[in-house]
Amino acid sequence: MNKLTISNFEEFAQHEGAELGVSDYHTITQEQINQFADATLDHQWIHLDAERAKTESPFKSTIAHGYLTVSLLPYLWGKIIAVQNLKMQVNYEIESLRFKEPVLVDSQVRLKAKLLSLKNLRGIAKAQIEVTLEIKDSKKPAYTGVITFLYHFND
């Protein structure tokens, strides 16, 4: 997939209202789920105990933490777009995030992104992006929402 490259506010503004792209798929492994559980101290059995999940979970499998899938946003976003000429980028806001479908272990997910709006706040670009985390071979996405990044471009 070809990444969109942006070097300044004006280039970014040309894409306002448009779909920016779709990332490649990323596989959610049990090892990744386990590491996330350790990092967040969330050791709920629905994420970690495959044998118990087979018999007691309605999903018949372990599932990724919802916040694990959200934490993939910057990584997957970086597969869609390369924003260059930056002093820094800041995660600013997540709006209306709705989890719609669990992500089973070994599922493949990808991010679809659309630039809803871009505002110039005294030299800082405020980008609101509609995001959908798609699950391969599933009609429903894992989640949908709107995220906001602040881009501090070099002069």
N, C-alpha and C positions, 0 to 999 in steps of 0.2 A: 504494500500500500504506500502511496506517495503522501508524505507528510506535508501539511501546509506550513510554509515558513512566513513568519511575520517579524518585521524589524522595527516598526514604529506604529504610533497611534493611527496614522492615516491609512496604512496598509490594513490594519485590523478593522477599521471602520468600514472598509469596502465589503466586509463579510457580514455586516449586521443583518440579522433576519434570515441568514442562510445556514443550512447544515454545513458543518465544518468537516465532518468525516466520521469514520468508524474505525476503531482500533482493530488490531489483530486479536485473535482469541487468546485468552490466558486460562490455563487449567488450574483449578483450585484443588490442591493435593491435601491428603490427610496430614502430611508433615507441616504444611503451611498453616493448617487449622490448629494443630498442636502448638506450634510456635506462637501463634496469635493468642491462644488460650494462656500460655505462660506469660506472655508480655502484658496481658490485660487482667490476669488473675481470674478469668472467666472459664472455669473448668466444668461447665455443665455437661452432663453425660450425652446430651443430644449432639454435641460437637465431637466428643472424644471416644465414646464407647461403641465401637462398631457392632459388637455382638448384641449388646442391649438394644441398640437402635434397630437392628433387624427384627426384633420381636416386639418391642414396646413403642417404637416411634411410628407415627402415621406415615413418615417418609421412607421407612424401611432402610434407612441409611443415615450415616452422620451427615450433618449439614454445616456449612460455613457460618460463622458468626455474621450477623448482619453488618456489624461495624467493620469486620474484616473486608467485606465487599466494598464498603464505603472508603476504607483506607486505600483501596486500589485506584481511586479516582486520579490522584496526581500521576501515578505510573501510566495508567491507560490514556489519560489526557496527553501525556508526553509522547505517546505513540501516534496521536492524531495531528498534533501541532508542535512546531518548534518556534518558540518566541525568543528572538535574539535581541541583542543590543539592550540588555536589561541591567539595571543596578540590582533589582531584586523583584521577586514575585511573592505575594502574600495570599494565603488562603484567608478569605474574609467572611464568607457566609454560606450556609446551606439553608435553602428554603424548601418547604413543602416536600421533603423527602418522604416517599412512601414505599415501604417494602411490600412487594406484590407477590413474590414467589420465593420459596427457599432455594438456596443453591446447594445441591447435593455434592458430596465429595466426588472428586474427579470430573465435575462438570466444567465445561468451557464457557467463559464469559467474555463479552467484549463491550466496549463503551461506544455509544452513539452520541454525538454532541452537536448542538445548534447554538449559534451566538444570538441570544435574544436581544441584548442591548449592549452598547458600549458608550460610556460617558467619560468625558475628560474632567477630572476633579483636580484642578490646579496642577496639571502636569502628571497626574497619576491616572492611568486608564483603569476604569472599573468595568470589568467584563462579566455580564450575567449570562450563564450558559445553561441551557436545558440539557440534562443528561438522562440517558436511559442505559441501564446495564442489562444487556440482552444475555439470555442463556441459550446456548446452542441447542437446537431441536426442541425448544419450548415456545409455546405461543405467548406466554406471559413473560414480561421482563422481571428481573430480580428486584429492581426498583426504578423509580423515576423521581426527578427533582430538579431544582435549580440551584446551581452553585455560583458563587461570585469569587473571582480572583482580582487582586489589585496588581497591576503591572507598573513598575517604576522604570520607565525607559531612560537610557542615557540621553543626554542632550544632543 
